[in-house]
Amino acid sequence: MNLFIKREDLVDAELGGNKWRKLKYNLEAAVAQQHDTLLTFGGAYSNHIYATAAAGKRLGFRSIGIIRGEAHEPLNPTLEFARNCGMQLEYIDRASYRQKAQAEFIASLEKKFGRFYLVPEGGSNTLALKGCMEITQEINKESSEQFDFICSACGTGATLAGIISGLLPSQKALGFAVLKGGDFLVNDIKNFLEQVGTVSTQWSINADYHFGGYAKTTEELWGFIEQFKQNFDILLDGVYTGKMFYGLFDLIKKGYFPKGSRIVAIHTGGLQGNSGLVSKI
Ligand SMILES: *Cc1c(COP(=O)(O)O)cnc(C)c1O
């Protein structure tokens, strides 16, 4: 058994992780379509809001973040960073937020803010898949190892769908759901794959390591994250990568992977989110 880690968290201090991969071709499209404004959606601790604000600042876009829920002052560290990057923050109630993909609602936003390039919540669209596919391609290009499994944490599943799209015929992708009831991901990922014309059955979702649900954590999870830091000098986040590595180590212990398997786990970043969680690290 060999475990490797693809360190997407080290790509850039502010604009790294999978959210950068998901944004990359969206930003290219926004430039090509001569947009000067990015508009997107997220929760108050969203890694995607953080990354979009950083990208907007670097590339000279005006950025607007539509935030679910009420405004709280002082801002939490995620939103403070976003505002410092120049992102305009607009808060909407949860009922309105649920309409975020509807044409009528988007038209009302255009009326209010003018023309913008719309990045969906989490950055999850077909251009995101194109960016995430490059993670797999890089893994296979940059290493002479033959990897059998590529693992990632899953929220919307767009990242894993991109990873799946880049697999070699001998490889499998394994996604760890961070939300409760994560089996919905199987359908969502099938839909994403269909949208980009990927036909693949070389993947599966494990929904057993959600720790109570999205952004829910336990003492045991934080203990694992602390131990991981001590053993490997690598920080994990409590929402995504901590749960994936916990699950991965548990599956290895239980003999899930065939003997001699070569596994790559993707560190998708997200460390900024730790500042918003009650943690001991
Ligand atoms: C958003 C995120 C994910 C999940 O990505 P999806 O494409 O929504 O499945 C995984 N890890 C981190 C750190 C993230 O921020």
The ligand as an SDF file (V2000), in Angstrom:
LIG
                    3D

 15 15  0  0  0  0  0  0  0  0999 V2000
  -15.5300   22.8580   -2.2860 C   0  0  0  0  0  0  0  0  0  0  0  0
  -14.5040   21.9150   -1.7460 C   0  0  0  0  0  0  0  0  0  0  0  0
  -14.5410   20.5280   -2.0110 C   0  0  0  0  0  0  0  0  0  0  0  0
  -15.6700   19.8750   -2.7640 C   0  0  0  0  0  0  0  0  0  0  0  0
  -15.7650   20.2620   -4.0950 O   0  0  0  0  0  0  0  0  0  0  0  0
  -17.0530   19.8840   -4.9450 P   0  0  0  0  0  0  0  0  0  0  0  0
  -16.6470   20.1510   -6.3440 O   0  0  0  0  0  0  0  0  0  0  0  0
  -18.1660   20.8000   -4.5120 O   0  0  0  0  0  0  0  0  0  0  0  0
  -17.3950   18.4780   -4.6780 O   0  0  0  0  0  0  0  0  0  0  0  0
  -13.5280   19.7210   -1.4980 C   0  0  0  0  0  0  0  0  0  0  0  0
  -12.5340   20.2450   -0.7580 N   0  0  0  0  0  0  0  0  0  0  0  0
  -12.4620   21.5600   -0.4830 C   0  0  0  0  0  0  0  0  0  0  0  0
  -11.3560   22.0440    0.3720 C   0  0  0  0  0  0  0  0  0  0  0  0
  -13.4430   22.4380   -0.9680 C   0  0  0  0  0  0  0  0  0  0  0  0
  -13.3630   23.7530   -0.6700 O   0  0  0  0  0  0  0  0  0  0  0  0
  1  2  1  0
  2  3  1  0
  2 14  2  0
  3  4  1  0
  3 10  2  0
  4  5  1  0
  5  6  1  0
  6  7  2  0
  6  8  1  0
  6  9  1  0
 10 11  1  0
 11 12  2  0
 12 13  1  0
 12 14  1  0
 14 15  1  0
M  END
$$$$
